[in-house]
Amino acid sequence: MNSIRWPHGPLQAAIVDLDGTMVDTLGDFAAALNRMLAELALPPVARAAIETMVGKGSEHLIASVLRHVGADGGLYEKAWVAYQAHYLAINGQHSDLYPGVLEGLRALQARGLVLACLTNKPTAFALPLLRAKGLDGFFSQVYGGDAFARKKPDPLPLLETCKALGTAPGRTLMVGDSSNDARAARAAGCPVLLVTYGYNHGEPVRAVDADGFVDSLADIGRFLGLD
């Protein structure tokens, strides 16, 4: 595994995505969405279909699922209310940390990088999930998809997170699992590293424009030349 050196100097911080990067939450999505659909007397949706829809925020996910099951678009508001209630009720119960996540985060912290979690998941969902999985203590800042006026792949969330951390975008690494993370990082001027698992809208992640790829966050220290 070859390490790389960033052109703007040593890294100061890392911004880490949540769903598909640190936690496999597909089970939570499936449970909450299918409870929502049952409440609305709609047919269930398969996990494989859900996986291609994840990553652009809960609003996009719900709208996509309603279209997938052939529902009337006018049901969106009812679906959103039902989904929030069901997701909060099961948050974290059907999800698991990916192997190597704790080791990777510890490696970044050990080298003095300040960490933030930036996700398109609503903040009210993200904070309890981080606590449930023992991840909340790693991050000085946590921002959900409702924290800013626009979500990833827009660069605004990354730029605002860098501002909050007091770090330069060129020295702030984005760690994610999808083209959303990579596109946002490129537009913000942040280097970007993607994991090879997770949810990339059903597309091959290695085809995404990124600075590198790791099969496990446990490898991140060696990849970045931190070990």
C-alpha positions in Angstrom: 0.0 0.0 0.0 1.6 3.2 -1.1 1.2 6.3 1.1 0.6 9.7 -0.4 1.6 13.2 0.4 -0.8 16.1 0.0 0.2 19.1 -2.0 -1.0 21.7 0.5 1.1 20.4 3.4 0.5 18.0 6.3 -3.1 17.2 7.1 -4.7 19.2 9.9 -8.1 17.5 10.1 -10.4 14.8 8.7 -14.1 15.0 7.9 -15.7 11.6 8.1 -19.0 10.5 6.5 -21.3 8.2 8.6 -23.6 5.9 6.6 -21.6 3.5 4.5 -18.3 4.8 5.8 -18.3 4.1 9.5 -21.6 2.3 10.1 -23.5 -0.1 7.9 -27.0 1.3 8.4 -28.8 -0.5 5.6 -30.7 -2.6 8.1 -32.0 0.5 9.9 -33.1 2.1 6.6 -34.9 -1.1 5.6 -36.7 -1.4 9.0 -37.8 2.2 9.2 -38.8 2.5 5.5 -40.8 -0.7 5.5 -42.6 0.3 8.7 -43.4 3.6 7.1 -44.7 1.9 4.0 -46.8 -0.5 6.0 -48.4 2.4 7.9 -49.3 3.9 4.6 -50.7 0.6 3.3 -48.0 0.4 0.6 -45.9 -2.6 -0.5 -42.5 -3.2 1.1 -39.2 -2.3 -0.6 -36.2 -4.7 -0.8 -32.9 -4.0 0.8 -31.1 -4.2 -2.5 -33.2 -1.4 -3.9 -32.8 0.8 -0.8 -29.0 0.5 -1.1 -29.0 2.3 -4.4 -31.1 5.2 -3.0 -29.0 5.9 0.1 -26.6 8.8 0.4 -28.4 12.0 -0.6 -30.4 12.7 2.5 -33.6 11.3 4.0 -35.8 13.6 1.9 -34.4 12.1 -1.3 -34.5 8.6 0.1 -38.2 8.8 1.0 -39.2 10.4 -2.3 -37.2 7.7 -4.2 -38.8 4.9 -2.2 -42.3 6.3 -2.8 -41.6 6.4 -6.5 -40.2 2.9 -6.4 -43.4 1.4 -5.0 -45.6 3.5 -7.3 -47.1 5.7 -4.6 -48.8 9.0 -5.1 -46.3 11.8 -4.6 -48.9 13.6 -2.5 -48.1 11.1 0.3 -44.7 12.5 0.9 -45.5 14.6 3.9 -47.3 11.7 5.7 -44.4 9.4 4.7 -41.8 11.9 6.1 -43.6 12.1 9.5 -44.0 8.4 9.7 -40.4 7.7 8.7 -39.0 10.0 11.3 -40.9 8.3 14.0 -40.0 4.8 12.9 -36.3 5.7 12.3 -35.9 7.2 15.7 -37.6 4.2 17.3 -35.1 1.7 15.8 -32.0 3.9 15.2 -28.9 1.8 15.5 -30.7 -1.5 16.3 -30.2 -3.0 12.8 -26.8 -1.5 12.1 -23.2 -2.4 12.7 -19.8 -0.7 12.7 -17.7 -1.7 9.7 -14.5 -3.6 10.6 -11.5 -1.3 11.2 -13.4 1.9 12.0 -12.3 2.3 15.5 -8.7 1.5 14.6 -8.8 4.1 11.8 -10.3 6.9 13.9 -7.7 6.2 16.7 -4.9 6.3 14.1 -6.0 9.7 12.9 -6.4 11.1 16.5 -3.1 9.7 17.5 -1.4 11.9 14.9 -3.1 15.0 16.1 -5.8 15.4 13.4 -9.0 17.0 14.6 -12.1 15.1 13.4 -15.6 16.0 12.4 -18.4 13.9 11.2 -20.4 15.2 8.2 -23.4 13.3 7.0 -26.4 13.9 4.8 -28.4 12.0 7.5 -30.5 14.4 9.7 -28.7 15.5 12.8 -31.4 14.1 15.0 -30.7 10.7 13.6 -26.9 11.0 13.4 -26.1 12.1 17.0 -27.9 9.1 18.7 -26.4 6.7 16.2 -22.9 7.9 17.0 -23.5 7.6 20.7 -25.0 4.1 20.3 -22.0 2.9 18.4 -19.4 4.5 20.7 -18.2 7.0 18.1 -19.3 10.3 19.5 -16.2 10.9 21.5 -14.0 11.0 18.4 -15.6 14.1 16.9 -15.2 17.7 17.8 -18.1 18.6 15.4 -21.0 16.7 14.1 -23.1 18.1 11.2 -26.2 16.4 9.6 -27.8 17.1 6.3 -30.1 19.7 7.9 -27.2 21.7 9.4 -26.5 23.8 6.2 -28.6 25.2 3.4 -27.3 22.5 1.0 -26.1 18.9 1.3 -23.2 17.0 -0.2 -22.3 16.8 -3.1 -22.5 20.6 -2.8 -19.2 21.9 -1.3 -20.9 24.2 1.3 -21.1 21.6 4.1 -17.4 20.8 3.8 -16.4 24.5 3.6 -18.5 25.3 6.7 -17.1 22.4 8.6 -13.5 23.5 7.8 -14.4 26.9 9.0 -15.7 25.5 12.3 -12.6 23.4 12.7 -10.4 26.3 11.8 -8.6 24.3 9.2 -7.7 24.9 5.5 -9.7 22.9 3.0 -6.5 21.8 1.2 -5.3 20.3 4.5 -8.6 18.7 5.5 -9.2 15.2 4.3 -12.7 14.0 3.4 -13.3 10.3 4.1 -16.4 8.8 2.5 -17.9 6.0 0.5 -19.5 7.6 -2.5 -19.4 10.1 -5.3 -21.3 12.5 -3.2 -18.4 12.8 -0.8 -15.8 12.9 -3.6 -17.7 15.6 -5.6 -18.2 17.7 -2.5 -14.5 17.4 -1.6 -13.3 18.3 -5.1 -15.5 21.4 -5.3 -14.4 22.5 -1.8 -10.7 21.9 -2.5 -10.3 19.1 0.0 -8.4 15.9 -0.6 -10.6 12.8 -0.6 -10.2 9.2 0.4 -13.0 6.6 -0.3 -13.6 3.3 1.3 -14.3 0.4 -1.1 -17.4 -0.8 0.7 -20.5 1.2 1.5 -23.2 2.8 -0.7 -22.2 4.4 -3.9 -25.7 4.5 -5.6 -25.1 1.1 -7.1 -22.0 2.2 -9.0 -18.4 1.0 -8.8 -16.7 3.2 -6.2 -13.2 2.9 -7.8 -14.6 4.7 -10.9 -15.1 7.8 -8.8 -12.5 10.6 -9.0 -10.7 10.4 -5.6 -7.2 10.6 -4.2 -7.2 7.1 -3.0 -9.2 4.1 -1.8 -8.9 1.8 1.3 -10.6 -1.5 2.0 -10.8 -0.7 5.7 -10.4 2.4 7.8 -7.8 0.4 9.8 -5.5 0.9 6.8 -5.9 4.7 6.7 -2.8 5.5 8.8 -0.5 3.5 6.6 -2.1 4.9 3.5 -1.7 8.5 4.6 1.9 7.9 5.8 0.8 8.5 9.4 2.2 5.1 10.7 
